[in-house]
Amino acid sequence: MTTNLADRTTGSTGQAGRTTGSEASKFLTFKLADETYGVEILKVREIIGLLDITAVPQMPPYVKGVINLRGKVIPVLDLRLKFGFEEAEHTDQTCIIVVDVGKEVGIIVDTVSEVLGIAEEDIEPPPAMGGAVDTSFILGIGKVGDAVKILLDIDKVLTSEEMSDVAAVAAAVTE
């Protein structure tokens, strides 16, 4: 189950991602534990169904392992576990979103929802939660009708140290 993003972005001007002025920015939205999140469409490379994931020893629990995607080894993270949620049974809706964070990484999500255009004036800054809660990976809160979508800065979901560990795993597996 590979999804071509061009088929999912309706009403696009041929360019996905951030735009200027009051035009809408495009976000791929997905569900995790009954909450809706979004990532900038320019960061998304593809959406695939669950593949066999090869576990890698001594990784944090949220790093599920690596997959071979058309000859390329890609590390896979369970976003539920990274965010501190309970692990869930995988269903036929569970999928992997391959994102570009300087290297391609797969993130497991409960289900992909849709591509949304959210006007810049409808995106609020992340709420101030105090020093005890890290919200640096939240790009903003998108208001869509009566609902809110948590918009992620996918580049900041993993710290630079975590990204180095994940890159080392992928490199070690390909050697």
N, C-alpha and C positions, 0 to 999 in steps of 0.2 A: 504494500500500500504506500506508494510514493505519490505525493501531491505536488503538482506544479503550481507554484504560487501565482503565476500569471493568470491561471484559471480562477483563482480565489479572490483576486483584487478587482472588484467591479467598480466602475466609475473612475479608474485611475487615468492619469494623463500620460501613462507610459513610464512614469518615474515613481517608485515607491519611496516611502520614508519621509523625512522632514521636508516641509515646504516653507515658503515665506509668507509673510502677512498673516491674514486670518484664515488662510486655507487650512484644511485638516491634515494632521500628521497621520500616517498609517501605522497601525499596530496589529500584530497577530495576537488574538486573545485566546486564552486557554484556562481550564479549570484545574485547581488543586484544592482538595479538601473543601469543596463547596464555595470557594472564593474564585473570583475571576481576575486573572493577571494578563498583562500584555507586554510584548517586546516589540521594539521598532522593527518594521518589516525588512529594512535594509540589513539587519543582523541575521535574518533567517535565511538559511541556504535551502533547506527542504524539510518536509515532514514525512516520516516513515513509520510504518507499523513496527511493533516490537520485533527485534531480531534476537538470535541467540547471543547473549552477552557473556564474554569470557571473563571470569572473575580474576582479579589480580590481587595476590596476597599483600597483606599489611597496608591496605588503603583505608581511609576513613569510611565509615558505614555508608555515606551518601555517594561514594564513588563505586558504582556497580561493576565496573570493568571496562572492557573495550569491545567494539564491534568492528567487523571488516565490511566496509561499505564501498563496494566496487574497487577493491584493492587498497583502499585507504583505511588505516587503523585510526579509529575515532574513540576517545574516552567518552564514557556515558555516566552521567550523574543523575541521581534520583532527587529531583527538586523538592519533593515532599520532605525527604530526610534532611536535606540541606537547610530547609526552613524550620526544622524542628517538629514537623508533623509526624503522626504515626504512619508507618508503612502500610500501604493498602494493597489488596489483591488486584492484580492486573486484569483488566477486562478487554473486550474487543475494541473498546474506545481508547484504551491506553496507547500512547504513541511516543515516539522520540522526535523532538524538534532539533534539527542540527542547526546550531548557531555559530556565527563567526565572532570569536572574542580574541582575535589575533591568531588563533588556530581554530579549527573546527572542533566543536564539542557537542555531544548529544545530551539533551536534557529530557528526562522522562516526565511526562505530564499525564494527568487523568484523562483529559480529552481536549481536543482543539475545538474552539468555538467558531470564530470568524475573524475576518480582517475588518477592522473598524477605522474609519477616519474620525479623528477627534480634533476639533478646533483648538488652537493654542489657548484661547481664552477659557476653554473648558478643562484645562489641565492646571490643577492646584499644586503648589509645592508639597513635598512630603510633610506629614505632620511632625511637629517637634515632640519627641517622646522622652526627652531627657538623655543624659549620658549613658544610662544603663542599657538602652536599646539602640542597636545599630540600624539606622535607616539609610545609610549611604548608598545602598544599592537600589533605592526606590527613586525613580526618575520623577514621579509625580502621581497624583491621583486624578484619573480621568473621570469626568462627570458625563454620563451618557443617559439622558432621560432622568429617571429617578434612581438609577443604579450608579455605582462607582466601580471603577476598574483600577487595580493597582498596577501602575506602569513601571516595569523594571528597567534599570540600567544594567543590561545583561553583562556588560564588561566589568561591573563591580560586584556581581553576585559571588564570584570567587575572588579571594584576596590574591595578590601577586604571588605570595608564598604557595597558596593552594594551586594556582595555575601552574607554577613551576613543578610541583609534585605531579600534577596530572600530565603535563607535557613529558616529564621524565618517564612516567609509566608507559605512555604511548610509544616513546622512543625505544624503551627497553624491550617492548613486545615485538617491535619490528626488526630488531637486530638479530 
